[in-house]
Amino acid sequence: PFLCTYSDSDPITKGADAVFIAKVPGAAGQPHVTIEGGGHFLQEDCGPQLAGVLVDWMNGLD
């Protein structure tokens, strides 16, 4: 499985999320997330929120 996380304020990837998800094996059907208020580097801008999304997602994997 492949989870994508995006920012609502990323000027680099804005609008390309659907294209990226369609091309990455394992991304279809995953609960992809958009985090509000981050920039292109979510791990730096919204680290705690990103970590929470990833932990929740990993806990739900079989």
C-alpha positions in Angstrom: 0.0 0.0 0.0 1.1 3.6 -0.7 -0.4 6.5 1.1 -0.1 10.1 -0.3 -0.3 13.1 1.9 -0.6 16.6 0.4 -0.8 20.2 1.6 -3.6 22.5 0.7 -0.9 25.2 0.2 1.8 23.4 -1.8 2.6 25.5 -4.9 4.6 22.6 -6.4 2.3 19.7 -6.3 -1.1 21.5 -6.2 -3.5 19.9 -8.6 -1.3 16.9 -9.5 -2.5 14.7 -6.7 -5.0 12.7 -8.7 -2.5 12.1 -11.5 0.2 11.0 -9.1 -2.2 8.6 -7.2 -3.3 7.1 -10.5 0.3 6.3 -11.6 1.7 4.9 -8.3 1.1 1.2 -7.8 -0.6 0.5 -4.5 -2.0 4.0 -4.2 -5.5 3.2 -5.5 -8.1 3.0 -2.7 -5.9 4.3 0.1 -7.3 7.1 2.4 -5.1 9.9 1.0 -5.0 13.1 3.1 -4.7 16.8 2.5 -3.2 18.6 5.5 -4.2 22.3 5.9 -1.6 25.0 6.3 1.5 23.1 5.2 3.8 23.9 2.4 5.8 21.6 0.1 7.7 20.1 3.1 5.0 18.7 5.3 7.4 16.9 7.6 8.8 20.4 8.5 5.7 22.5 8.3 3.2 20.1 9.9 5.3 17.3 11.5 2.9 16.3 14.3 -0.1 16.2 12.0 1.7 14.2 9.4 3.0 11.8 12.0 -0.6 11.3 13.3 -1.9 10.6 9.8 0.9 8.0 9.2 0.5 6.3 12.5 -3.3 6.0 12.1 -2.8 4.6 8.6 -0.1 2.1 9.6 -2.2 0.9 12.5 -5.0 0.1 10.1 -2.9 -2.1 7.8 -3.2 -5.9 7.9 
